[in-house]
């Protein structure tokens, strides 16, 4: 028997007296257990019924919170332990998703007739024993005035038989009056909403299987934000029901500050914000000039612009109907309570586009088809399809999607062409030749949307036309590129099978952005030479061996040399603790560099200018704490570069990429660079991908151009990011296949992808959100990128500038 197929029977003293198991001597049927953290009707009066006080980090949906944990089970009479399943006893069960044991009080029983074998069956109603205990417990009369969450919950559970595990970080204060007559359950539900926290109530067992403790856990949020559950109708969902509630839409929001201030001073004399588009959609009387009005008060905010920004966020939360979903999952779709969910169903009208949390789960051990997950706008479905949901719907843009459909349906003819970057004639210095197949449709390179199996290579004799079957077998799995051995000749063809056209590109980036490092500009460290570390981190490398970061910046401190652009490298622990520094005179702006760890010591590869001959070289140097070096002293010079380059290295595959301000991309073999030769194998310009660089950084971004920031290589892919400070041009991340010269994907990096509280530039205010680092890494769980940004965010009532670094997994297409 398995703990996942049974309920353990406990007596009123919570001692084990038997077991019911779907495969055992006492079977059960028709069991369902439902756990919830919020109501699913999505009604809330937080804004629309008048002035309410909000802390700036409060969840405006907190009033929907309603914890519950109930269920039922059916057991037939006449089995060995049937009579032990009875009202006033308990059932203990294991929840695989939550990884906890739960104790359920048997509160009611009812005769449910007979089963197919003629046995009498009974149905029993279940509730978490916490509900039973708290309904029977009246806290002592007392008043808690403006206390924090930990004090309130500790007071509530002091005289109960429950062990409190308080893990929440809620900074909210609330007043609770225990009147000595109401039971603890009513106060518990009210406190969950007041402090915007969530809870779980489970049992911890001792080594012999007895209950050791009953634990109530208070946390900020149950579940995970990792978006690892993707609901896809037709794959892991067998049914979807969508419920939409229109009763609380707000299209005109009045905003009040700490001392009654309004936003009129920064909002053209108006103390309110409106959403006219939402008003036309949801207000039936909009033609008469009316709005659906509400008011919100931020009791601790005095700064006018901050008040307006926060008000806009509130309006975005309430300017649309509230939506919830009930889905019937397949057996392998088991999200946990509180988990984040993404989902799509393009056949539903309107299209189903979900980004929400699981607010209720129903599970059954006897029949998985009874499993149900409900998720909705408990933590806000975005009023428009958010960019990361759009990524899920369209891994490519609509133009590509339509083009591929036309190719599949025969409306557009795809053509192939061969690229031979090293020519077609052999010379004494050649040891191989490369042939690359590209597939084009209506002037667009679609090679990245074809699986490797879609490319079939053929070789025949130039004179006789006879096929070389052995060669064709050898290269059957080469995909879009074949490499010929020294001196190999013949007639070569590549046939492309349209059945292998995919709906997604070969790689893509996910929406799972996790902040791993943050550095406050307002609290800079001082380096070894006494200079403040103030400038932006142009590039950041994660040293996983030593678990720290190496950052680079354009150095203009006390040790800089006029006439050269110098680089300072600084090391930090992940918690922001400064370690040490290095300075490379003539090292450049620091936009990109390559790093490998050699015997535990970082070795950095970059472009540096020699003071001897003024030329730029590919150089490397080992980390030497708190030293000053230059290309000619302390570093190893390998080969001369035609200009200053942004250097990155793929050490695993032996490639080095250099990019310059005009967006020329050149990729060379590492062994050739080390031998002293800059002889790029692949070269192209970003103009061919409609990426036009801003050549004069001093003048700022020009309409239609891009401020290129940094790049990194994970062969055959090149990752590049761009975007100016203050949003002068849109932050974008590009991925290009260096071999096929295909734009694999392009992603707009709006700030809400990384943190919805990052301040966005408006017509009247200019906030930094500037891309810096893009680095590609291979980890045990797959590949990922590190993306760095300078950004601004409210810290209390002040606006702070930060340097942040986010980790984002890379999706590799399942062929």
Buried (B, 14 or more C-beta within 10 A) or exposed (E): EEBEBBBBBBBEEBEBEBBBBBEBEBBBBBBBBBBBBBBBBBEBEBBBEEEBEBBBEBBBBBBBBBBBBBBBBBBBBEBEBBEBBBEEBBBBBBBEBBEBBBBBBBBEBEEBEEEEEEBEBBBBBBBBBBBBBBEEBBBEEEEBEEBBBBBBBBBBBEEBEBEBBBEBEBEBBBEBEBEEEEBBBEBBBBBBBBBBBBBBBBBEBEEEEEBEEBBBBBBBBBBBBEBBBBBEBEEBBEEBEBBEBEEBBBBBBBBBBBEEBBBBEBBEEBBBBBBEEBBEBBBEEBEEEEBBBBBBBBEEBEBBBBBBBBBBBBBBBBBBBBBBBBBBBEEEBBBBBBBBBBBBBEEEEEEBBBBBBBBBBBBBBBEBEBBBBBBBBBBBBBBEBBBBBBBBBBBBEEEBBEBBEBBBEEEBEBEBEEBEEBEEEBEEEEEEBBBBBBBBBEEBBBBBBBBEEBBBBBBBEEEEEEBBEEBBEBBEEBBBBBEBEEEBEBEBBBEBEEEBBBBBBBBBBBBBBEEEBBBEBEEBBEBBBEBEBEBBBBBBBBBEEBEBBBBBBBBEBEBBBEEBBBBBBBBBEEEBEBBBBBBBBBBBBBBBBBBBBEEEEBBBBBBBBBBEEEBBBBBBBBBEEEBBBBBBEBBBBBBBBEEBBBBBBBBEEBBBBBBBBEBBBBBBBBEBBBEEEBEBBBEBBBEEBEBBBBEEEEEBBBEEBBBBBBBBBBBBBBBBBBBBBBBBBBBBBBBBBBBBBBBBBBBEBBBBBBBEBBBBBBEEBEBBBBBBBBBBBEEEEEBBBBBBBBBBBBEEBEBBBBBBBBBBBBBEBEE
